[in-house]
Amino acid sequence: MSLLHLHLPLSQFKSLNLSTPFLHGTSAISTKPSAPASHHLRPTYLPPIRAMRSLQGRVICTTNDKTVNVEVVRLAPHPKYKRRVRKKKKFQAHDPENQFQIGDIVQLEKCKPISKKKTFLAIPVPKRNAPKQPTQELGIALESESSSQV
């Protein structure tokens, strides 16, 4: 349906002004959007994604002051044979108190760069082979002990 078929008074169309400052070049073009796009904003209730922020490895060198070299071993599939093989990578980590010795297991936490190659902080990991707490005896004699008494 075109404007000719509408029965509107022509006075409405005469009030329209087609000249704008933008058409004559007097208006500056704004590069910033007038309203922020809501689909680009990150929701505040979701935690930030922290991928590969921590690694675990063994200390292999402690000669530098406040720095330890840590070897991280991971299993990855071989590209041709599809069998899992060990991949090793060495990282330098910050040890502010020089507390780690060669052979210690440490956890590497990502932090801001301390030097050109140091972007991890070494954190101690408790040993797995910690001595177990002795279990309390139930006070019941074993079958082998009771048979020897009879």
C-alpha positions as CSV (number, residue, x, y, z in Angstrom):
1,M,0.0,0.0,0.0
2,S,1.6,3.3,-1.1
3,L,1.2,6.8,0.3
4,L,-1.1,7.7,-2.6
5,H,-3.7,5.2,-1.5
6,L,-3.7,6.5,2.1
7,H,-6.2,9.3,2.7
8,L,-4.0,11.5,5.0
9,P,-3.9,15.2,4.9
10,L,-0.9,16.6,3.1
11,S,-0.1,18.9,5.9
12,Q,1.5,16.0,7.8
13,F,4.0,15.4,5.0
14,K,4.9,19.1,4.6
15,S,6.0,19.1,8.3
16,L,8.7,16.5,7.7
17,N,12.1,18.0,7.4
18,L,14.6,16.0,5.4
19,S,17.6,18.2,5.9
20,T,19.7,17.1,8.9
21,P,23.1,18.2,10.1
22,F,24.6,14.9,9.1
23,L,23.5,15.3,5.4
24,H,25.3,18.7,5.2
25,G,28.5,17.5,6.9
26,T,28.2,19.7,10.0
27,S,27.8,16.8,12.4
28,A,30.7,14.8,13.7
29,I,30.5,11.0,13.3
30,S,30.5,9.2,16.7
31,T,32.5,6.0,16.7
32,K,31.2,4.9,20.1
33,P,27.9,3.1,20.2
34,S,25.2,5.1,22.0
35,A,24.0,2.2,24.1
36,P,26.2,-0.7,25.2
37,A,25.3,-4.0,23.6
38,S,24.0,-6.4,26.2
39,H,25.1,-9.5,24.4
40,H,28.8,-8.5,24.5
41,L,28.8,-8.0,28.3
42,R,29.9,-10.9,30.5
43,P,27.5,-11.9,33.2
44,T,28.7,-11.0,36.6
45,Y,27.4,-14.2,38.3
46,L,29.7,-16.6,36.3
47,P,33.2,-17.2,37.7
48,P,36.1,-16.5,35.3
49,I,37.4,-19.4,33.3
50,R,40.8,-20.4,34.6
51,A,42.2,-22.9,32.1
52,M,45.6,-24.4,32.7
53,R,46.4,-22.2,35.7
54,S,48.1,-25.0,37.8
55,L,50.5,-27.8,37.0
56,Q,52.2,-30.4,39.1
57,G,55.8,-31.6,38.7
58,R,59.1,-32.5,40.2
59,V,61.9,-30.1,41.1
60,I,65.0,-30.9,39.0
61,C,67.3,-27.9,39.7
62,T,67.7,-25.4,42.5
63,T,71.0,-23.7,41.7
64,N,69.4,-20.3,40.9
65,D,68.4,-18.0,43.8
66,K,64.6,-17.9,44.4
67,T,64.0,-20.0,41.3
68,V,63.4,-23.7,40.8
69,N,63.3,-25.7,37.6
70,V,60.3,-28.0,37.6
71,E,59.7,-30.9,35.1
72,V,56.1,-31.6,34.4
73,V,55.2,-35.0,32.9
74,R,52.0,-35.6,31.1
75,L,50.5,-38.4,29.0
76,A,49.5,-37.7,25.4
77,P,48.5,-39.9,22.6
78,H,51.1,-40.6,19.9
79,P,50.0,-39.0,16.6
80,K,50.7,-42.2,14.6
81,Y,50.5,-45.1,16.9
82,K,47.7,-43.8,19.2
83,R,49.4,-45.1,22.3
84,R,49.9,-42.9,25.3
85,V,53.4,-41.6,25.6
86,R,55.1,-39.4,28.3
87,K,55.7,-35.8,27.3
88,K,58.1,-33.8,29.5
89,K,58.3,-30.0,29.7
90,K,60.5,-27.8,32.0
91,F,59.2,-24.7,33.7
92,Q,60.9,-22.1,35.8
93,A,59.0,-21.2,39.0
94,H,59.5,-18.6,41.7
95,D,60.6,-20.0,45.1
96,P,60.9,-16.9,47.3
97,E,62.2,-18.7,50.4
98,N,64.4,-21.3,48.7
99,Q,62.5,-24.1,50.5
100,F,62.5,-26.7,47.8
101,Q,65.1,-29.4,47.2
102,I,65.7,-31.6,44.2
103,G,63.1,-34.3,43.9
104,D,60.3,-32.4,45.8
105,I,56.8,-32.5,44.2
106,V,55.4,-29.0,43.8
107,Q,52.4,-27.4,42.3
108,L,52.8,-24.5,39.9
109,E,50.3,-21.7,40.0
110,K,50.1,-19.2,37.2
111,C,50.9,-15.7,38.3
112,K,52.0,-12.4,36.7
113,P,55.4,-12.6,35.0
114,I,58.3,-12.3,37.4
115,S,61.0,-12.4,34.7
116,K,61.2,-13.4,31.1
117,K,60.7,-17.1,31.7
118,K,59.2,-17.2,35.2
119,T,55.4,-17.0,35.2
120,F,54.7,-19.7,37.8
121,L,54.8,-19.7,41.6
122,A,55.9,-23.0,43.3
123,I,53.6,-24.3,46.1
124,P,54.5,-27.3,48.2
125,V,52.3,-30.4,47.9
126,P,52.0,-32.8,50.9
127,K,53.6,-36.1,50.3
128,R,51.4,-39.0,49.4
129,N,53.4,-41.6,51.4
130,A,52.7,-39.9,54.7
131,P,52.7,-42.3,57.7
132,K,49.3,-43.6,58.4
133,Q,47.7,-43.1,61.8
134,P,47.7,-46.4,63.8
135,T,44.3,-47.8,64.0
136,Q,42.9,-48.5,67.5
137,E,42.6,-52.1,68.5
138,L,39.1,-53.5,68.9
139,G,40.1,-55.6,71.9
140,I,39.0,-58.8,70.3
141,A,41.5,-61.6,70.3
142,L,42.6,-63.1,67.0
143,E,41.7,-66.6,66.2
144,S,45.3,-67.6,66.0
145,E,46.0,-66.2,69.4
146,S,43.0,-68.0,71.0
147,S,43.9,-71.4,69.5
148,S,47.5,-71.2,70.9
149,Q,46.2,-70.7,74.4
150,V,44.0,-73.8,74.4
